[in-house]
Amino acid sequence: MYPTPQQEQQMLLHCAHARYVWNPAVEQHSHWYRGRKAAPGFAGQCRQLTEARRDNEWLGSGNADVQHKR
């Protein structure tokens, strides 16, 4: 793959958005232990992402499909 500089920047932005939503999702699940309420499932995390995209212009400007992938 030989992306143009503009394509490379877009791919890096996609990666940044994906990391931004992946890390909190992993953290939610890593803090679970027996007796504690379960972390949000996929639907709950989708709702959180929708809210985060609405409240954060940088995240909201990104591709929702990239951000939803697990």
Number of C-alpha atoms within 10 A of each C-alpha: 3 6 10 9 9 9 11 12 12 14 13 12 16 19 13 15 20 21 13 13 19 15 10 12 19 11 11 13 13 10 10 12 10 6 6 8 8 12 17 14 10 12 9 11 17 14 12 15 19 15 12 15 17 13 11 10 10 12 22 17 11 17 13 16 9 12 22 15 9 9
